[in-house]
Amino acid sequence: MIFRSAVLATMILGSSIACAQAAEEMGTPEQRAACAPDVRKFCHKVKESDGPDAYLQCLELNRSKLSTRCVTMLQSYGK
């Protein structure tokens, strides 16, 4: 029983670390704040598991419809 609990705790901790790393890869807090409404509106079918490039590709495909705030953020990062 102790072994099973230790394995479960390791799995949960590993999963939490992976989620935190994935969130960091999805952009800075400023980038997420600037583009979150556009991501919700135009990229709602994209999943986090598709990776950070999937969101960027989606935003690029919808660039003409994006908010000024998001476009400005993308431009400031050379996108």
C-alpha positions as CSV (number, residue, x, y, z in Angstrom):
1,M,0.0,0.0,0.0
2,I,2.8,2.4,0.8
3,F,4.5,1.6,-2.5
4,R,1.2,2.3,-4.4
5,S,0.8,5.6,-2.6
6,A,4.4,6.6,-3.5
7,V,3.8,5.7,-7.1
8,L,0.6,7.7,-7.2
9,A,2.2,10.7,-5.6
10,T,5.1,10.6,-8.1
11,M,2.6,10.5,-11.0
12,I,0.6,13.4,-9.7
13,L,3.8,15.5,-9.1
14,G,5.1,14.6,-12.5
15,S,1.8,15.6,-14.1
16,S,1.8,18.9,-12.2
17,I,5.3,19.7,-13.4
18,A,4.5,18.9,-17.0
19,C,1.4,21.1,-16.9
20,A,3.4,24.0,-15.5
21,Q,6.0,23.6,-18.2
22,A,3.4,23.4,-20.9
23,A,1.8,26.6,-19.6
24,E,5.2,28.4,-19.7
25,E,5.7,27.2,-23.3
26,M,2.3,28.7,-24.3
27,G,3.7,32.3,-23.9
28,T,4.4,34.8,-21.3
29,P,1.6,36.1,-19.1
30,E,1.6,39.3,-21.1
31,Q,1.2,37.4,-24.4
32,R,-1.5,35.2,-23.0
33,A,-3.4,38.3,-21.6
34,A,-3.1,40.1,-24.9
35,C,-4.3,37.3,-27.1
36,A,-6.5,35.2,-24.9
37,P,-9.8,36.6,-26.2
38,D,-8.6,36.0,-29.8
39,V,-7.5,32.4,-28.9
40,R,-10.9,31.7,-27.4
41,K,-12.7,33.2,-30.4
42,F,-10.7,31.9,-33.3
43,C,-8.7,29.0,-31.9
44,H,-11.1,27.2,-29.7
45,K,-10.6,23.9,-31.5
46,V,-6.8,23.9,-30.8
47,K,-5.8,21.8,-27.8
48,E,-2.9,22.5,-25.4
49,S,-1.7,19.0,-26.4
50,D,-1.2,20.3,-29.9
51,G,1.6,22.5,-28.6
52,P,2.4,26.2,-28.5
53,D,3.0,26.3,-32.3
54,A,-0.5,25.3,-33.0
55,Y,-1.9,28.4,-31.2
56,L,0.6,30.6,-33.1
57,Q,-0.3,29.1,-36.4
58,C,-4.0,29.6,-35.6
59,L,-3.4,33.2,-34.7
60,E,-1.4,33.7,-37.9
61,L,-4.2,32.2,-40.0
62,N,-6.7,34.6,-38.4
63,R,-4.4,37.6,-38.3
64,S,-6.7,39.9,-40.2
65,K,-9.4,39.3,-37.6
66,L,-7.3,39.6,-34.4
67,S,-7.6,42.4,-31.9
68,T,-5.1,45.3,-32.1
69,R,-3.7,44.3,-28.8
70,C,-2.9,40.8,-29.9
71,V,-1.5,41.9,-33.3
72,T,0.7,44.4,-31.4
73,M,2.0,41.7,-29.1
74,L,2.7,39.3,-32.0
75,Q,4.6,42.1,-33.8
76,S,6.7,43.0,-30.7
77,Y,7.9,39.4,-30.7
78,G,8.7,39.4,-34.5
79,K,5.7,37.4,-35.5
